Amino acid sequence: MVVEYIRYRIPDERQGRFEAAYGDAAASLDASEHCLAYELSHGVEEPERYILRIEWDSLDGHEQGFRRSPEFQPFLAAVRPFIDDIEEMRHYGVIPIGTSR
């Protein structure tokens, strides 16, 4: 499993549209056999910041499987207006260090 983090900076006047776009894009993530889980978080101290966290079955599952699947085009169409607002997009491996609470 790999975790993708996408960091956005979204101005206040676009936040409602941004959140709605990811509400629409969620259907594509739900339908993907490669997406294990996802969440969108909104900054508390810096409200213009968002982080999208997606768990993929593998890097290949994301980059080759999902991006070449029928689910990708509707996902991209929903979030395309916000691509220029991405500050960082990276994949990370998970290191187990303890138990979750």
Secondary structure, 3 states (H helix, E strand, C coil): CEEEEEEEECCHHHHHHHHHHHHHHHHHHHHCCCEEEEEEEECCCCCCEEEEEEEECCHHHHHHHHCCCCCHHHHHHHHHHHHHHEEEEEEEECCCCCCCC
